[in-house]
Structure formats: structure tokens, C-alpha cells
Amino acid sequence: MDYETFLSDSNLAFVNGQFGKALEMAKKAIEVKPDSADAYQAAGNSAMSLDNYELAADYYLKAVKNDPNNGNRHFNLGYALCASEKTAESLKEFTKADELGCSQENTAQLYHLLGIICFDIGKLDDSLINLKKAEQLMGPDMEVLERMAVIYGLKEDVRNGVFTANQMKLISPSSYIGYRTAFRFLCQLKRYKEAKFELRKAEKYTEIGMDYYFDCMSCELDMYRDSKDSSCLKNALGYLDESLKKLRPTVQEVSETYINAAEIYLQLEEADNAINCLNAALNPVQSFNLGFDILQKEFETRKLTEYDVEELLEADRAKLENEYGSEGIDALVAQVEPDENGVRDYFTVLEDEPVKEENTVYKLDESDSPEFNVTLTDQINRLYIGAYTLKGDFEKVLAYASKLQSSSEHFSEYMGRYTYVNALKKLGRAEADSEYEKLVVFFRNAVLRDPTDITAVTYRIQCLIDMGKYGEAEELCDLLSNDMKESFMESIAEAKSGGKE
């Protein structure tokens, strides 16, 4: 077989999703004609589709060497290098591609990728410029608009953020993302009434999912932070409870919903309810299928009885009679009655579709289980610590602090170490003083390794306060910024006066 046949077969296999075979054919084309940029291009395309980005970059580099003045070759190489996380090298290739010029599709992708790269390195203004160039070339694109909205949020540019959200809704009015973007910007302005109205619009025009209910919850939590009105927390619990009753959630969503409920109950200082929700989160399938309710009875809305329904129907009849009169109602009915011959020939009649029978009660698959990554596991352990601290059960605090201090996340490890030693003190254990001394050294050494580790500094100061070493704590506070220093000095003064251990 000749070069043209191998290359043609490679392209045919590629467009039909046979990427492995496409790569084999491209290699054979290269063997026949080792200076063919198109053959290396075909091999690179196949390698990219097989997610072998480094191999793709090698092939694209050879394509560039055999066709150095082709901007599209440089773009493809830059794309593969970018996928391989070789940002600096990819920027050089993108610059060359822009200089030589390439197809409109590749130019649009080039600016899109430059927008992403600039975003990742914190150059938000440059990212916006490149994303706008990409939008001009490719037309309105949801992915580009979503990234632009994120940038406007980081820049606190609410006006342009809301405008972008409206563009997203214009392109895809049935997609939740546009409404959610506008909602978040309105929350940023603390215009909560309008933010809630945005969610109502989403409920009307889109198929809502768990994201909708989580946003309803977050709005109530934002309102609580501003007003300290506990009814906001109860409303947030109501949304979580409703989500599990109205949706068909995944096991992961059920678990995370119970965890969110535990967070809220902890803020309400209802430790037992928080613990119940955490236990449910660890066993979401059994808890959900057995009907574990997030809301307690005092929060539940009254359910309509058959008598309530009859009263509502009677009220509707009375309203119609009041508006049209009894004769008026008969006239309205007559308007839709058959003609004098008893037919409506002008209607197009379709047979009724058969009603699909569905199980009235949704259950989770018994074989399914949630994924508890490090972040979620740490969150659960922190919530257990908070709940048992509220209850004054420091033996349980010790148990969960032990779990937390083995975390791979520094913040969680630090909290676990501190909470463990503090619980020893609360229990009056003899080893508490020596453990505090060791902990102070641990946090000091953490700062030696990383002078920017402010979390270690703050825990070290708190340990000194707990130990009654106020002078050392004050000396350490003098090394902090004024805002942080002021907060700790207040804690030291309170501890000195006996208001805090």
C-alpha cells in the first residue's frame, strides 16, 4: 500500500472513532514518507484523542519541523503542550501560530485557550480580552461566557456579570447556569429578594435539580450571616428537606444534603440533630430508604386533608359565581360545547398516550455508596467535633480529633491536633500540659518550614493562651498584621480576666 492509502485510511478510521487504528495507519504513512507533515499531523490527532498528550506533542513537533510556516501546525503543538501542562512552551507556539495566522476555528480556540491560561496564572484582565476575542470569532459560546462570569465575579464587576448571565439565558433559556450566575451576583450585592426571584424564574423555565436547592439554602445562609435571624437557618433546612422529597437524588447528593443539614443544625446549636444527620450521611442509602427526615416536626408545614381540599374547591366555585354569576358560568361552558350537530370537525384529535406507571416511592440502590474524599471526610469529623463539644462530651471529641489529625490536609491536621490537646485539658487529664508544650513546638516548626503558614501561627498563639502564657502570646502577636493582632489581643485580654480558659 502506498502513502496516500495509509493516510486516507488513517483519516477514515479517525473520523469513525477508531483512534488506535488511525494511529497505526498514520505510523505506516510516516514509514513510507518520513518528511510528511500531514502524516505526523494525523498521528498527533490520533494520540490526542487517545489522551496521550506527550506523544501527540512529539508528532506535532515533527509536523512543525516539516512545515514550519504553517500557523495551524504551531497551534496544534501548542494545544498538546497545554494539555501536557507545559504552559510556557505552549504560549510560545500559540504566539507563533497567531503571528503566522491559522484557520478561524483554530484562531478562536487559540484565544479561548489563552483566556484559560491567563485565568490560571491570575491575569484576569488579559483573560477577559482573549475570551472576548474568542467569542467574536466563534460566536456566543456557553463555556466562554461561564468563564467570563467567573472572572467578573472575582473582579466584583456585578454589572458586567449580570449582563453575561443574561447572555447565557438568551442562548439557553432552559439551562439553569444562566439563572444561577445572575443569582450569585445578586447575592453578592446582598439583594436577596431579587436573588430569590431569580431562582423562581429558574424553577419556571428549567428542570431544577439539587443545585437549585443548594442555592436556595446558600441564600438563606447569606441572609442569616447578615441578620442573625434563626428563621433563615430553619428555612435552609426546609429547602434541604424538600429536595430529598421532590427530586430523585443520587446517593452522593443525599449524603451531602445530610452533611449540609448537620452544618445548619450546629449553627442552631442543636447538637443531637446534627449528630443524627451526620450518622445519616455516613449511611445515606439506608437512611434515605427508611425515610430519615431532615426536618423536625416543629418545622413541617401542615399537610392538606381531604376536607381541606373540598373547602378549596368550594371556594373556587364561589369565586367563579361571584365573577360571572351562575348564568355566566353556564355561558362559559357552552362556548366549549359541541355545535348543533354535536361535532367539532375543526379539532385535530390524537389518541391519549398510555400513562406510564412509576413507583410512587423513590429508593436508592442498595448496592450504591457515596464517595468520601479527604475534604468530605474532614468536614464530617469537624462537624462531629463541633456537635460533641456543644454536648460537652469530650471523650467523643478526642475520638474524632484523632481521626482529623491524620488528615493529609494541613488545616484539618492542625485543627485535629489542637482540638485533641484542648479536649485533654477539658477532661482534666494529667498529660494535657506536656501535650500543649509539644504542640507549641510542632506549630513553631511548621512555621520554620513555611514562614507563610499563618494557620500554624494562629494555633500556636491559641495554645499559648490556653496555657496561660500571655506574655509569649503577646510577643508573637506583635509579629502579625494589625487586623490579626487586634483579634488575638482581645482573646488574650478576655483570658486574663477569667472570661475564657
TIBAMAR-955360 format. One record per residue (C-alpha): residue in three letters; chain; z, y, x. Coordinates in steps of 0.25 Angstrom, whole numbers, plus 5000, padded with zeros to 4 digits. Layout:
N
PT, ala, A, Z, Y, X
...
This chain:
501
PT, met, A, 5000, 5000, 5000
PT, asp, A, 4997, 5014, 5005
PT, tyr, A, 5005, 5027, 5006
PT, glu, A, 5001, 5033, 4993
PT, thr, A, 5004, 5020, 4985
PT, phe, A, 5018, 5019, 4991
PT, leu, A, 5021, 5034, 4988
PT, ser, A, 5015, 5033, 4974
PT, asp, A, 5023, 5020, 4971
PT, ser, A, 5036, 5027, 4976
PT, asn, A, 5034, 5039, 4967
PT, leu, A, 5031, 5030, 4955
PT, ala, A, 5044, 5022, 4958
PT, phe, A, 5052, 5035, 4959
PT, val, A, 5047, 5041, 4946
PT, asn, A, 5051, 5028, 4939
PT, gly, A, 5065, 5028, 4945
PT, gln, A, 5063, 5017, 4955
PT, phe, A, 5069, 5025, 4967
PT, gly, A, 5071, 5013, 4976
PT, lys, A, 5057, 5008, 4975
PT, ala, A, 5052, 5022, 4976
PT, leu, A, 5059, 5024, 4990
PT, glu, A, 5053, 5010, 4995
PT, met, A, 5039, 5015, 4991
PT, ala, A, 5041, 5029, 4998
PT, lys, A, 5046, 5022, 5011
PT, lys, A, 5033, 5013, 5011
PT, ala, A, 5025, 5026, 5009
PT, ile, A, 5033, 5032, 5021
PT, glu, A, 5030, 5020, 5029
PT, val, A, 5015, 5022, 5027
PT, lys, A, 5015, 5037, 5028
PT, pro, A, 5027, 5041, 5036
PT, asp, A, 5023, 5056, 5036
PT, ser, A, 5022, 5057, 5021
PT, ala, A, 5032, 5068, 5015
PT, asp, A, 5029, 5063, 5001
PT, ala, A, 5033, 5048, 5005
PT, tyr, A, 5046, 5054, 5011
PT, gln, A, 5048, 5062, 4998
PT, ala, A, 5046, 5050, 4989
PT, ala, A, 5057, 5043, 4998
PT, gly, A, 5066, 5054, 4997
PT, asn, A, 5065, 5056, 4982
PT, ser, A, 5068, 5041, 4980
PT, ala, A, 5080, 5042, 4989
PT, met, A, 5085, 5054, 4982
PT, ser, A, 5084, 5046, 4968
PT, leu, A, 5092, 5035, 4975
PT, asp, A, 5103, 5045, 4979
PT, asn, A, 5101, 5042, 4993
PT, tyr, A, 5100, 5057, 4997
PT, glu, A, 5101, 5056, 5012
PT, leu, A, 5089, 5046, 5012
PT, ala, A, 5082, 5056, 5003
PT, ala, A, 5085, 5067, 5013
PT, asp, A, 5079, 5059, 5024
PT, tyr, A, 5066, 5056, 5017
PT, tyr, A, 5065, 5071, 5012
PT, leu, A, 5067, 5076, 5026
PT, lys, A, 5055, 5067, 5031
PT, ala, A, 5047, 5073, 5019
PT, val, A, 5050, 5087, 5024
PT, lys, A, 5046, 5084, 5039
PT, asn, A, 5033, 5079, 5034
PT, asp, A, 5031, 5090, 5024
PT, pro, A, 5039, 5102, 5030
PT, asn, A, 5033, 5113, 5022
PT, asn, A, 5035, 5107, 5008
PT, gly, A, 5047, 5114, 5001
PT, asn, A, 5049, 5102, 4991
PT, arg, A, 5052, 5093, 5003
PT, his, A, 5063, 5102, 5008
PT, phe, A, 5068, 5103, 4994
PT, asn, A, 5069, 5088, 4993
PT, leu, A, 5076, 5087, 5006
PT, gly, A, 5086, 5098, 5003
PT, tyr, A, 5089, 5091, 4989
PT, ala, A, 5092, 5078, 4996
PT, leu, A, 5101, 5085, 5007
PT, cys, A, 5108, 5092, 4996
PT, ala, A, 5111, 5079, 4989
PT, ser, A, 5116, 5073, 5002
PT, glu, A, 5126, 5085, 5002
PT, lys, A, 5119, 5091, 5015
PT, thr, A, 5119, 5105, 5009
PT, ala, A, 5116, 5113, 5022
PT, glu, A, 5104, 5105, 5025
PT, ser, A, 5099, 5105, 5010
PT, leu, A, 5100, 5120, 5010
PT, lys, A, 5090, 5121, 5022
PT, glu, A, 5080, 5112, 5015
PT, phe, A, 5081, 5120, 5002
PT, thr, A, 5079, 5133, 5009
PT, lys, A, 5066, 5127, 5016
PT, ala, A, 5062, 5122, 5002
PT, asp, A, 5063, 5136, 4996
PT, glu, A, 5056, 5142, 5008
PT, leu, A, 5044, 5133, 5007
PT, gly, A, 5044, 5132, 4992
PT, cys, A, 5045, 5120, 4983
PT, ser, A, 5042, 5116, 4969
PT, gln, A, 5048, 5123, 4957
PT, glu, A, 5056, 5111, 4953
PT, asn, A, 5062, 5110, 4968
PT, thr, A, 5064, 5124, 4969
PT, ala, A, 5072, 5124, 4956
PT, gln, A, 5080, 5112, 4961
PT, leu, A, 5082, 5119, 4975
PT, tyr, A, 5088, 5131, 4969
PT, his, A, 5097, 5122, 4960
PT, leu, A, 5102, 5115, 4972
PT, leu, A, 5104, 5127, 4980
PT, gly, A, 5113, 5132, 4968
PT, ile, A, 5121, 5120, 4969
PT, ile, A, 5123, 5120, 4984
PT, cys, A, 5127, 5135, 4983
PT, phe, A, 5137, 5132, 4972
PT, asp, A, 5143, 5121, 4980
PT, ile, A, 5145, 5130, 4992
PT, gly, A, 5151, 5141, 4983
PT, lys, A, 5139, 5151, 4984
PT, leu, A, 5139, 5153, 4969
PT, asp, A, 5130, 5165, 4968
PT, asp, A, 5120, 5158, 4977
PT, ser, A, 5121, 5146, 4968
PT, leu, A, 5118, 5155, 4956
PT, ile, A, 5106, 5161, 4962
PT, asn, A, 5100, 5147, 4965
PT, leu, A, 5103, 5141, 4952
PT, lys, A, 5096, 5153, 4945
PT, lys, A, 5084, 5151, 4953
PT, ala, A, 5084, 5136, 4949
PT, glu, A, 5085, 5140, 4935
PT, gln, A, 5074, 5149, 4936
PT, leu, A, 5065, 5138, 4941
PT, met, A, 5069, 5127, 4933
PT, gly, A, 5073, 5134, 4920
PT, pro, A, 5086, 5133, 4913
PT, asp, A, 5094, 5121, 4918
PT, met, A, 5108, 5116, 4913
PT, glu, A, 5112, 5111, 4927
PT, val, A, 5109, 5124, 4933
PT, leu, A, 5116, 5132, 4922
PT, glu, A, 5128, 5124, 4923
PT, arg, A, 5130, 5126, 4938
PT, met, A, 5127, 5141, 4935
PT, ala, A, 5138, 5141, 4925
PT, val, A, 5148, 5135, 4935
PT, ile, A, 5145, 5146, 4945
PT, tyr, A, 5147, 5157, 4934
PT, gly, A, 5160, 5151, 4931
PT, leu, A, 5164, 5151, 4946
PT, lys, A, 5160, 5165, 4947
PT, glu, A, 5167, 5169, 4934
PT, asp, A, 5154, 5174, 4929
PT, val, A, 5156, 5171, 4914
PT, arg, A, 5145, 5179, 4908
PT, asn, A, 5134, 5172, 4916
PT, gly, A, 5142, 5159, 4914
PT, val, A, 5141, 5160, 4899
PT, phe, A, 5127, 5165, 4900
PT, thr, A, 5124, 5152, 4907
PT, ala, A, 5131, 5144, 4897
PT, asn, A, 5123, 5150, 4886
PT, gln, A, 5110, 5146, 4894
PT, met, A, 5116, 5131, 4895
PT, lys, A, 5118, 5131, 4880
PT, leu, A, 5104, 5137, 4877
PT, ile, A, 5098, 5126, 4886
PT, ser, A, 5106, 5115, 4880
PT, pro, A, 5114, 5119, 4867
PT, ser, A, 5118, 5105, 4865
PT, ser, A, 5125, 5103, 4879
PT, tyr, A, 5140, 5106, 4880
PT, ile, A, 5139, 5112, 4894
PT, gly, A, 5134, 5126, 4890
PT, tyr, A, 5145, 5128, 4880
PT, arg, A, 5155, 5122, 4889
PT, thr, A, 5151, 5132, 4900
PT, ala, A, 5152, 5144, 4890
PT, phe, A, 5166, 5139, 4886
PT, arg, A, 5171, 5139, 4900
PT, phe, A, 5166, 5153, 4903
PT, leu, A, 5173, 5158, 4890
PT, cys, A, 5186, 5151, 4894
PT, gln, A, 5184, 5158, 4908
PT, leu, A, 5185, 5171, 4900
PT, lys, A, 5196, 5166, 4892
PT, arg, A, 5188, 5168, 4879
PT, tyr, A, 5194, 5155, 4873
PT, lys, A, 5190, 5158, 4859
PT, glu, A, 5175, 5159, 4863
PT, ala, A, 5176, 5147, 4872
PT, lys, A, 5181, 5138, 4861
PT, phe, A, 5170, 5143, 4852
PT, glu, A, 5160, 5139, 4863
PT, leu, A, 5166, 5125, 4862
PT, arg, A, 5164, 5125, 4847
PT, lys, A, 5149, 5129, 4849
PT, ala, A, 5148, 5117, 4859
PT, glu, A, 5154, 5108, 4848
PT, lys, A, 5144, 5113, 4838
PT, tyr, A, 5131, 5111, 4847
PT, thr, A, 5135, 5100, 4857
PT, glu, A, 5140, 5086, 4857
PT, ile, A, 5154, 5088, 4862
PT, gly, A, 5161, 5079, 4872
PT, met, A, 5174, 5078, 4880
PT, asp, A, 5170, 5091, 4888
PT, tyr, A, 5171, 5099, 4875
PT, tyr, A, 5185, 5094, 4872
PT, phe, A, 5190, 5097, 4887
PT, asp, A, 5184, 5111, 4886
PT, cys, A, 5192, 5113, 4873
PT, met, A, 5204, 5108, 4880
PT, ser, A, 5202, 5117, 4892
PT, cys, A, 5200, 5129, 4883
PT, glu, A, 5214, 5127, 4877
PT, leu, A, 5220, 5125, 4890
PT, asp, A, 5214, 5138, 4895
PT, met, A, 5220, 5145, 4883
PT, tyr, A, 5233, 5139, 4886
PT, arg, A, 5233, 5144, 4900
PT, asp, A, 5231, 5158, 4895
PT, ser, A, 5240, 5158, 4882
PT, lys, A, 5250, 5146, 4885
PT, asp, A, 5249, 5143, 4871
PT, ser, A, 5252, 5128, 4870
PT, ser, A, 5244, 5126, 4858
PT, cys, A, 5232, 5127, 4867
PT, leu, A, 5237, 5115, 4874
PT, lys, A, 5238, 5107, 4861
PT, asn, A, 5224, 5112, 4857
PT, ala, A, 5219, 5106, 4870
PT, leu, A, 5226, 5093, 4867
PT, gly, A, 5219, 5093, 4853
PT, tyr, A, 5205, 5094, 4859
PT, leu, A, 5208, 5082, 4869
PT, asp, A, 5213, 5074, 4857
PT, glu, A, 5201, 5078, 4849
PT, ser, A, 5191, 5074, 4860
PT, leu, A, 5196, 5060, 4860
PT, lys, A, 5195, 5058, 4845
PT, lys, A, 5181, 5065, 4843
PT, leu, A, 5174, 5060, 4856
PT, arg, A, 5170, 5047, 4861
PT, pro, A, 5177, 5049, 4875
PT, thr, A, 5175, 5041, 4888
PT, val, A, 5187, 5034, 4894
PT, gln, A, 5187, 5045, 4905
PT, glu, A, 5187, 5056, 4895
PT, val, A, 5198, 5050, 4887
PT, ser, A, 5207, 5049, 4900
PT, glu, A, 5204, 5063, 4904
PT, thr, A, 5207, 5068, 4890
PT, tyr, A, 5221, 5062, 4890
PT, ile, A, 5223, 5068, 4904
PT, asn, A, 5220, 5082, 4899
PT, ala, A, 5229, 5079, 4887
PT, ala, A, 5240, 5076, 4897
PT, glu, A, 5238, 5089, 4905
PT, ile, A, 5240, 5097, 4892
PT, tyr, A, 5252, 5089, 4887
PT, leu, A, 5258, 5092, 4901
PT, gln, A, 5256, 5107, 4899
PT, leu, A, 5263, 5105, 4885
PT, glu, A, 5274, 5099, 4893
PT, glu, A, 5273, 5086, 4884
PT, ala, A, 5275, 5076, 4895
PT, asp, A, 5275, 5063, 4887
PT, asn, A, 5261, 5067, 4880
PT, ala, A, 5256, 5070, 4894
PT, ile, A, 5260, 5056, 4899
PT, asn, A, 5254, 5049, 4887
PT, cys, A, 5241, 5056, 4889
PT, leu, A, 5241, 5052, 4904
PT, asn, A, 5244, 5038, 4900
PT, ala, A, 5233, 5038, 4890
PT, ala, A, 5223, 5044, 4901
PT, leu, A, 5226, 5032, 4910
PT, asn, A, 5223, 5022, 4899
PT, pro, A, 5213, 5030, 4891
PT, val, A, 5205, 5018, 4885
PT, gln, A, 5218, 5012, 4879
PT, ser, A, 5224, 5026, 4875
PT, phe, A, 5211, 5031, 4868
PT, asn, A, 5208, 5018, 4861
PT, leu, A, 5223, 5017, 4856
PT, gly, A, 5222, 5031, 4850
PT, phe, A, 5231, 5039, 4860
PT, asp, A, 5231, 5053, 4855
PT, ile, A, 5232, 5065, 4864
PT, leu, A, 5237, 5074, 4853
PT, gln, A, 5251, 5072, 4848
PT, lys, A, 5253, 5072, 4833
PT, glu, A, 5258, 5087, 4832
PT, phe, A, 5245, 5092, 4837
PT, glu, A, 5236, 5083, 4828
PT, thr, A, 5228, 5090, 4817
PT, arg, A, 5230, 5086, 4803
PT, lys, A, 5220, 5075, 4798
PT, leu, A, 5213, 5077, 4784
PT, thr, A, 5217, 5067, 4774
PT, glu, A, 5208, 5063, 4762
PT, tyr, A, 5216, 5073, 4753
PT, asp, A, 5213, 5084, 4763
PT, val, A, 5198, 5080, 4762
PT, glu, A, 5198, 5081, 4747
PT, glu, A, 5204, 5094, 4747
PT, leu, A, 5194, 5100, 4757
PT, leu, A, 5183, 5094, 4748
PT, glu, A, 5189, 5101, 4736
PT, ala, A, 5190, 5114, 4744
PT, asp, A, 5175, 5113, 4747
PT, arg, A, 5171, 5111, 4733
PT, ala, A, 5179, 5123, 4728
PT, lys, A, 5173, 5131, 4739
PT, leu, A, 5159, 5128, 4734
PT, glu, A, 5162, 5130, 4720
PT, asn, A, 5168, 5144, 4724
PT, glu, A, 5156, 5148, 4731
PT, tyr, A, 5145, 5142, 4722
PT, gly, A, 5152, 5139, 4709
PT, ser, A, 5151, 5125, 4702
PT, glu, A, 5137, 5128, 4697
PT, gly, A, 5133, 5134, 4711
PT, ile, A, 5137, 5120, 4717
PT, asp, A, 5128, 5113, 4707
PT, ala, A, 5116, 5122, 4711
PT, leu, A, 5118, 5119, 4726
PT, val, A, 5118, 5104, 4723
PT, ala, A, 5105, 5106, 4714
PT, gln, A, 5098, 5112, 4726
PT, val, A, 5098, 5099, 4733
PT, glu, A, 5096, 5090, 4721
PT, pro, A, 5082, 5083, 4719
PT, asp, A, 5071, 5090, 4712
PT, glu, A, 5068, 5088, 4697
PT, asn, A, 5060, 5075, 4701
PT, gly, A, 5072, 5070, 4709
PT, val, A, 5066, 5071, 4723
PT, arg, A, 5066, 5079, 4735
PT, asp, A, 5052, 5076, 4741
PT, tyr, A, 5053, 5087, 4751
PT, phe, A, 5064, 5079, 4759
PT, thr, A, 5062, 5070, 4770
PT, val, A, 5071, 5058, 4769
PT, leu, A, 5076, 5050, 4781
PT, glu, A, 5084, 5037, 4779
PT, asp, A, 5098, 5039, 4783
PT, glu, A, 5101, 5034, 4797
PT, pro, A, 5111, 5022, 4797
PT, val, A, 5125, 5026, 4800
PT, lys, A, 5130, 5021, 4814
PT, glu, A, 5143, 5014, 4813
PT, glu, A, 5152, 5019, 4824
PT, asn, A, 5166, 5015, 4827
PT, thr, A, 5176, 5025, 4822
PT, val, A, 5185, 5024, 4833
PT, tyr, A, 5180, 5026, 4847
PT, lys, A, 5187, 5018, 4858
PT, leu, A, 5185, 5018, 4873
PT, asp, A, 5180, 5005, 4880
PT, glu, A, 5192, 4997, 4885
PT, ser, A, 5185, 4994, 4898
PT, asp, A, 5183, 5008, 4901
PT, ser, A, 5192, 5016, 4910
PT, pro, A, 5193, 5030, 4916
PT, glu, A, 5191, 5035, 4930
PT, phe, A, 5203, 5041, 4936
PT, asn, A, 5199, 5048, 4948
PT, val, A, 5208, 5055, 4958
PT, thr, A, 5208, 5068, 4950
PT, leu, A, 5211, 5062, 4937
PT, thr, A, 5222, 5053, 4943
PT, asp, A, 5229, 5064, 4950
PT, gln, A, 5228, 5072, 4937
PT, ile, A, 5235, 5061, 4929
PT, asn, A, 5246, 5059, 4940
PT, arg, A, 5249, 5074, 4940
PT, leu, A, 5250, 5074, 4924
PT, tyr, A, 5260, 5063, 4925
PT, ile, A, 5268, 5070, 4935
PT, gly, A, 5268, 5083, 4926
PT, ala, A, 5272, 5075, 4914
PT, tyr, A, 5283, 5067, 4921
PT, thr, A, 5288, 5080, 4927
PT, leu, A, 5289, 5086, 4913
PT, lys, A, 5297, 5074, 4909
PT, gly, A, 5306, 5074, 4921
PT, asp, A, 5302, 5060, 4925
PT, phe, A, 5301, 5062, 4940
PT, glu, A, 5301, 5047, 4943
PT, lys, A, 5287, 5047, 4936
PT, val, A, 5283, 5060, 4943
PT, leu, A, 5286, 5052, 4956
PT, ala, A, 5277, 5041, 4952
PT, tyr, A, 5265, 5050, 4948
PT, ala, A, 5267, 5059, 4960
PT, ser, A, 5266, 5047, 4969
PT, lys, A, 5252, 5044, 4963
PT, leu, A, 5248, 5058, 4964
PT, gln, A, 5251, 5060, 4979
PT, ser, A, 5242, 5048, 4983
PT, ser, A, 5230, 5056, 4977
PT, ser, A, 5218, 5060, 4986
PT, glu, A, 5218, 5074, 4981
PT, his, A, 5227, 5083, 4989
PT, phe, A, 5232, 5091, 4977
PT, ser, A, 5237, 5079, 4970
PT, glu, A, 5243, 5073, 4982
PT, tyr, A, 5251, 5085, 4985
PT, met, A, 5256, 5086, 4971
PT, gly, A, 5260, 5071, 4971
PT, arg, A, 5267, 5073, 4984
PT, tyr, A, 5275, 5085, 4979
PT, thr, A, 5278, 5080, 4965
PT, tyr, A, 5283, 5067, 4971
PT, val, A, 5293, 5074, 4980
PT, asn, A, 5297, 5084, 4969
PT, ala, A, 5300, 5073, 4960
PT, leu, A, 5309, 5066, 4970
PT, lys, A, 5317, 5079, 4970
PT, lys, A, 5317, 5080, 4955
PT, leu, A, 5323, 5066, 4955
PT, gly, A, 5333, 5069, 4966
PT, arg, A, 5328, 5059, 4976
PT, ala, A, 5335, 5060, 4990
PT, glu, A, 5321, 5059, 4997
PT, ala, A, 5316, 5072, 4990
PT, asp, A, 5320, 5081, 5001
PT, ser, A, 5313, 5073, 5012
PT, glu, A, 5301, 5071, 5004
PT, tyr, A, 5300, 5086, 5002
PT, glu, A, 5300, 5088, 5017
PT, lys, A, 5289, 5078, 5019
PT, leu, A, 5281, 5085, 5008
PT, val, A, 5282, 5099, 5014
PT, val, A, 5277, 5093, 5028
PT, phe, A, 5266, 5086, 5020
PT, phe, A, 5261, 5099, 5014
PT, arg, A, 5263, 5106, 5027
PT, asn, A, 5254, 5096, 5034
PT, ala, A, 5243, 5097, 5023
PT, val, A, 5242, 5112, 5026
PT, leu, A, 5241, 5109, 5041
PT, arg, A, 5229, 5100, 5038
PT, asp, A, 5223, 5110, 5028
PT, pro, A, 5228, 5125, 5028
PT, thr, A, 5221, 5128, 5015
PT, asp, A, 5229, 5117, 5008
PT, ile, A, 5237, 5127, 4999
PT, thr, A, 5241, 5116, 4989
PT, ala, A, 5249, 5109, 5001
PT, val, A, 5255, 5123, 5004
PT, thr, A, 5260, 5125, 4989
PT, tyr, A, 5266, 5111, 4989
PT, arg, A, 5273, 5114, 5002
PT, ile, A, 5279, 5127, 4997
PT, gln, A, 5283, 5120, 4984
PT, cys, A, 5290, 5109, 4992
PT, leu, A, 5298, 5119, 5000
PT, ile, A, 5302, 5126, 4987
PT, asp, A, 5307, 5113, 4981
PT, met, A, 5315, 5110, 4994
PT, gly, A, 5321, 5124, 4993
PT, lys, A, 5315, 5129, 5006
PT, tyr, A, 5311, 5142, 5000
PT, gly, A, 5310, 5149, 5014
PT, glu, A, 5300, 5140, 5019
PT, ala, A, 5292, 5140, 5005
PT, glu, A, 5292, 5156, 5006
PT, glu, A, 5287, 5155, 5021
PT, leu, A, 5276, 5146, 5016
PT, cys, A, 5273, 5155, 5004
PT, asp, A, 5270, 5167, 5014
PT, leu, A, 5258, 5160, 5019
PT, leu, A, 5252, 5159, 5005
PT, ser, A, 5243, 5169, 4997
PT, asn, A, 5251, 5179, 4989
PT, asp, A, 5248, 5172, 4976
PT, met, A, 5253, 5159, 4980
PT, lys, A, 5264, 5165, 4988
PT, glu, A, 5269, 5172, 4975
PT, ser, A, 5269, 5160, 4967
PT, phe, A, 5277, 5151, 4977
PT, met, A, 5287, 5163, 4979
PT, glu, A, 5290, 5163, 4965
PT, ser, A, 5293, 5148, 4965
PT, ile, A, 5302, 5150, 4977
PT, ala, A, 5310, 5161, 4971
PT, glu, A, 5311, 5152, 4958
PT, ala, A, 5316, 5140, 4966
PT, lys, A, 5326, 5149, 4974
PT, ser, A, 5332, 5154, 4961
PT, gly, A, 5334, 5140, 4956
PT, gly, A, 5324, 5140, 4945
PT, lys, A, 5315, 5129, 4952
PT, glu, A, 5319, 5118, 4961
